[in-house]
Amino acid sequence: MERFVDVAPGVRLWVEDRGAPDAPALLLVMGALASGLGWPEELVESLAERHRVIRYDHRDTGRSTRSFDEQPYPLTALAEDGMRVLDALGVERAHLVGMSLGGMLVQLTVADRPERVLSATLIGTGALSSVPYERPDGTRLPAEELPGASPALLEMWSRPVEDHGPEAELERRVEHWRALGGDRIPFDASYAREQERRIIAHTGHHHAGTAHARADTSGMDRTEALAQTEVPTLVISAPAEPVYPPPHAHHIAQAVRGARLVEIPGMGHALPREVHAPLAAAILEHTGRTHRTERTDQARPGGRTAPGGADAASRTPRHT
């Protein structure tokens, strides 16, 4: 079911809701400048077999309100938008799955609104933490010295945003996905092109947005809250990730209390067909684990042992 949700004065978001209404809710949070349709249909359908899956267009993307120039906002506002979407759908708590900027928005929610989060899954993102990364040999690397995006992507992002028509924009996006996908999984240009055609049709125009790149990024550090969280957290490790290359995923797993790490072979900063099944399996195992733990805790004398339903054993970091 599709609908529009008012999340702030003058701001309306496109929302899609599918799966059994009484199933545990799962909110998909996409990255910067990306429509909710960036979550591929096959992946969404797999998740909807066990969850009420909710995806949406951020402000200034897809069919949602485009008003950044008139109403500038900080990136932190996008995290609160997700909670307003859940409010509008009558959802008290949900599993949150975020990719790229979406992973940062999920971290903000884990830190600031933990009572709304059943579990968190973080994909292709960086930690909102200043905790140093501890290498396998025990030495430490300051968070600000972790590797940055690939030179090819930095060069692409440095180019001015110009409108050369719909077909040129389509091909620009395809080449962007080629660079984002990394070098492990063969790039399927026809699949990327099909995905972007759907998004352009959904949006109603081909124009590239820049709002999120211009939004205020201050006030996003959550070092202390993430180190103390009780929210069960899964970090997806992508060995071919070119935006947040290794060891960023391992750094997040160290910075977020009790986080588990699962590697998706060959994955980069994209969602090609090859990663749909293993990614869905990892997410569903994580959300299922959360519900199994909750049932176990509720069966014990005294009920649940901790917010988020995780006991001491399940909060022990596991790096695989």
MOLIN-V241592 format. One record per residue. N is the residue number from 0. RES is the residue in one letter. PHI is phi in degrees with one decimal (none if undefined). OMEGA is omega in whole degrees, 0 to 359 (NA if undefined). D_CENTER is the distance of its C-alpha to the mean C-alpha in Angstrom with 1 decimal. Layout:
# MOLIN-V241592
N/RES/PHI/OMEGA/D_CENTER
N/RES/PHI/OMEGA/D_CENTER
This chain:
# MOLIN-V241592
0/M/none/178/21.6
1/E/-105.5/177/20.6
2/R/-158.3/174/21.4
3/F/-117.1/184/21.0
4/V/-124.7/176/20.1
5/D/-82.8/183/21.6
6/V/-110.3/179/19.3
7/A/-163.7/178/21.7
8/P/-54.3/178/25.2
9/G/77.1/182/25.1
10/V/-123.5/181/21.4
11/R/-124.4/182/20.6
12/L/-111.3/171/17.3
13/W/-77.7/182/17.3
14/V/-134.3/173/16.0
15/E/-120.4/185/16.4
16/D/-130.0/180/17.2
17/R/-140.9/184/18.4
18/G/99.5/182/19.7
19/A/-64.7/182/22.3
20/P/-59.8/182/22.4
21/D/-95.7/177/23.4
22/A/-77.6/177/20.7
23/P/-57.3/183/18.1
24/A/-73.0/177/15.4
25/L/-135.3/182/11.8
26/L/-99.4/178/9.5
27/L/-93.9/184/6.8
28/V/-118.6/184/4.8
29/M/-80.9/184/5.2
30/G/-85.6/184/6.3
31/A/-61.3/175/9.8
32/L/61.8/186/12.6
33/A/-112.4/174/10.9
34/S/-69.4/174/12.1
35/G/-60.9/177/10.6
36/L/-70.6/173/13.0
37/G/-65.3/171/10.8
38/W/-79.6/186/9.9
39/P/-62.0/182/13.3
40/E/-55.5/183/16.0
41/E/-60.2/179/16.9
42/L/-66.9/180/13.6
43/V/-61.0/180/13.5
44/E/-62.9/179/17.2
45/S/-62.6/180/16.9
46/L/-68.8/182/14.6
47/A/-72.1/175/16.9
48/E/-66.6/181/19.8
49/R/-124.4/186/19.0
50/H/-134.3/165/16.8
51/R/-84.6/188/17.0
52/V/-93.7/181/13.8
53/I/-120.6/173/12.8
54/R/-129.2/186/11.0
55/Y/-154.2/174/12.0
56/D/-91.1/173/12.8
57/H/-58.7/167/12.1
58/R/-52.2/176/15.5
59/D/64.3/171/17.1
60/T/-139.1/174/15.4
61/G/51.0/182/16.7
62/R/-93.6/181/19.2
63/S/-77.9/181/18.2
64/T/-56.1/176/20.6
65/R/-113.7/186/21.1
66/S/-145.2/185/22.9
67/F/-58.5/183/21.5
68/D/-63.6/179/25.0
69/E/-87.4/183/26.7
70/Q/-131.8/180/24.3
71/P/-60.2/181/22.3
72/Y/-143.4/174/19.6
73/P/-81.1/178/17.6
74/L/-61.3/180/13.9
75/T/-60.2/179/14.1
76/A/-63.6/181/15.4
77/L/-67.6/177/12.1
78/A/-67.5/179/10.9
79/E/-67.1/176/14.3
80/D/-56.4/179/14.0
81/G/-60.3/178/11.6
82/M/-68.1/178/14.4
83/R/-67.1/175/17.0
84/V/-62.2/179/15.6
85/L/-61.6/178/16.0
86/D/-57.5/183/19.3
87/A/-64.2/180/20.5
88/L/-93.5/179/19.9
89/G/72.5/182/21.7
90/V/-100.3/181/18.9
91/E/-80.9/182/19.5
92/R/-137.3/182/16.9
93/A/-148.7/166/13.8
94/H/-76.7/180/11.5
95/L/-113.5/177/7.9
96/V/-125.0/183/5.1
97/G/-126.5/178/1.5
98/M/-119.1/177/2.4
99/S/59.6/175/5.4
100/L/-56.4/177/6.4
101/G/-57.3/176/3.5
102/G/-65.8/176/3.7
103/M/-71.3/178/7.1
104/L/-63.9/176/7.4
105/V/-65.1/177/6.7
106/Q/-61.3/177/9.3
107/L/-59.5/181/11.4
108/T/-69.2/176/11.6
109/V/-57.1/182/12.4
110/A/-74.3/189/15.0
111/D/-96.6/184/16.5
112/R/-132.7/186/16.2
113/P/-60.5/180/16.3
114/E/-66.8/180/18.7
115/R/-94.9/191/16.2
116/V/-111.8/174/13.8
117/L/-75.7/175/15.1
118/S/-160.0/179/12.6
119/A/-129.6/172/9.2
120/T/-125.5/185/7.3
121/L/-115.1/185/5.7
122/I/-126.9/172/5.6
123/G/53.3/185/7.5
124/T/-142.3/177/7.5
125/G/-116.6/182/10.6
126/A/-76.7/172/12.2
127/L/-87.1/186/13.3
128/S/-148.2/177/16.5
129/S/-97.2/178/19.9
130/V/-61.3/178/20.9
131/P/-64.2/175/22.5
132/Y/-85.0/178/21.4
133/E/-95.4/180/24.1
134/R/-70.4/178/25.1
135/P/-56.0/181/26.7
136/D/-85.9/177/30.1
137/G/92.9/177/29.4
138/T/-75.2/185/29.4
139/R/-117.1/178/26.8
140/L/-119.9/178/24.9
141/P/-55.8/183/24.0
142/A/-55.5/183/20.3
143/E/-72.1/179/21.3
144/E/-101.0/174/22.9
145/L/-63.2/184/20.0
146/P/-62.8/179/20.0
147/G/-97.7/182/18.5
148/A/-64.5/182/17.5
149/S/-64.4/178/20.1
150/P/-56.7/180/23.2
151/A/-62.0/179/22.8
152/L/-69.8/179/19.5
153/L/-59.7/178/21.1
154/E/-66.5/178/24.1
155/M/-60.4/184/22.2
156/W/-69.7/180/20.4
157/S/-80.9/181/23.8
158/R/-71.4/177/25.4
159/P/-64.7/178/26.3
160/V/-80.4/182/24.6
161/E/-128.2/181/27.5
162/D/-97.0/177/28.1
163/H/-112.0/178/30.1
164/G/100.9/187/29.7
165/P/-62.2/182/27.4
166/E/-69.5/177/28.2
167/A/-65.2/178/27.8
168/E/-65.7/178/24.4
169/L/-59.3/181/23.4
170/E/-68.1/176/24.7
171/R/-61.2/179/23.0
172/R/-65.2/179/19.6
173/V/-61.1/180/20.7
174/E/-67.3/176/21.8
175/H/-63.4/179/18.6
176/W/-65.6/176/16.8
177/R/-59.8/180/19.7
178/A/-70.2/181/19.0
179/L/-69.5/186/15.3
180/G/-69.8/182/16.0
181/G/82.4/188/18.2
182/D/-116.3/182/21.6
183/R/-98.1/181/21.5
184/I/-98.5/179/20.8
185/P/-54.9/183/23.2
186/F/-78.0/178/21.8
187/D/-104.7/183/22.5
188/A/-63.3/182/23.2
189/S/-66.2/178/24.4
190/Y/-67.4/179/21.2
191/A/-61.7/180/19.1
192/R/-65.0/178/21.9
193/E/-61.8/179/21.8
194/Q/-61.4/182/18.1
195/E/-72.1/174/18.7
196/R/-62.4/178/21.9
197/R/-63.0/182/20.3
198/I/-67.6/178/17.8
199/I/-64.2/178/20.9
200/A/-64.3/179/23.0
201/H/-63.0/182/20.5
202/T/-71.3/181/20.3
203/G/97.0/176/24.1
204/H/-161.7/184/24.4
205/H/-104.2/189/23.3
206/H/-64.6/179/23.2
207/A/-76.5/179/20.5
208/G/-96.3/178/18.9
209/T/-134.4/189/18.8
210/A/-56.3/185/18.1
211/H/-66.2/178/14.8
212/A/-71.4/181/16.6
213/R/-100.8/184/19.5
214/A/-72.5/179/17.9
215/D/-66.5/182/19.1
216/T/-103.2/183/16.8
217/S/-73.1/174/19.3
218/G/73.3/183/19.0
219/M/-105.0/180/15.5
220/D/-67.3/180/16.9
221/R/-133.4/185/16.6
222/T/-51.4/186/18.5
223/E/-66.9/182/20.8
224/A/-64.4/180/18.7
225/L/-68.3/179/16.2
226/A/-71.3/183/19.3
227/Q/-113.0/188/20.8
228/T/-63.4/173/18.1
229/E/-105.4/183/19.0
230/V/-73.0/177/15.6
231/P/-62.0/188/15.2
232/T/-126.4/175/12.3
233/L/-112.4/176/11.4
234/V/-112.3/178/10.4
235/I/-88.8/178/10.3
236/S/-96.2/180/12.9
237/A/-116.6/186/13.5
238/P/-65.4/181/17.1
239/A/-104.4/182/17.3
240/E/-62.1/180/14.3
241/P/-99.1/180/15.9
242/V/-93.2/175/13.7
243/Y/-120.7/187/13.0
244/P/-65.5/175/15.9
245/P/-51.6/14/17.3
246/P/-102.9/183/17.8
247/H/-55.4/181/14.6
248/A/-61.5/178/13.0
249/H/-64.9/177/16.3
250/H/-63.2/178/16.5
251/I/-60.7/182/13.4
252/A/-61.7/176/15.1
253/Q/-80.6/185/18.2
254/A/-80.2/182/17.0
255/V/-98.9/185/15.3
256/R/-55.7/174/18.3
257/G/73.3/183/18.6
258/A/-65.1/174/15.4
259/R/-103.4/183/15.9
260/L/-120.4/176/15.1
261/V/-129.4/180/15.1
262/E/-93.0/173/15.7
263/I/-102.4/185/15.2
264/P/-54.4/175/18.4
265/G/78.1/187/18.5
266/M/-68.5/172/14.8
267/G/-113.9/180/13.9
268/H/-103.7/183/11.1
269/A/-155.7/183/11.5
270/L/-123.7/177/11.8
271/P/-70.1/182/15.6
272/R/-52.8/186/17.7
273/E/-62.2/182/18.4
274/V/-100.2/185/15.1
275/H/-58.2/184/14.7
276/A/-64.9/180/17.1
277/P/-65.9/179/16.3
278/L/-69.3/178/12.6
279/A/-60.3/180/13.6
280/A/-61.9/180/16.3
281/A/-65.4/180/14.3
282/I/-65.2/182/11.9
283/L/-67.9/176/15.2
284/E/-63.8/181/17.2
285/H/-67.5/180/15.0
286/T/-66.7/178/15.1
287/G/-65.4/177/18.7
288/R/-61.0/179/19.5
289/T/-60.9/181/18.5
290/H/-70.6/177/20.8
291/R/-64.8/179/23.5
292/T/-65.4/179/23.5
293/E/-60.9/180/23.8
294/R/-64.3/179/26.7
295/T/-64.4/180/28.4
296/D/-63.2/182/28.2
297/Q/-69.0/180/29.5
298/A/-81.2/181/32.4
299/R/-77.4/173/33.5
300/P/-57.6/180/36.2
301/G/91.9/175/34.6
302/G/79.0/187/31.4
303/R/-66.4/183/28.0
304/T/-96.6/184/27.9
305/A/-159.9/174/24.8
306/P/-56.4/180/22.1
307/G/86.9/174/19.1
308/G/76.7/182/21.6
309/A/-108.8/177/21.5
310/D/-91.2/186/24.8
311/A/-59.9/182/25.9
312/A/-65.2/183/25.7
313/S/-75.1/178/22.2
314/R/-91.5/179/21.1
315/T/-74.0/181/22.7
316/P/-59.2/176/20.4
317/R/-130.6/182/20.7
318/H/-105.9/182/20.1
319/T/-125.0/NA/20.6
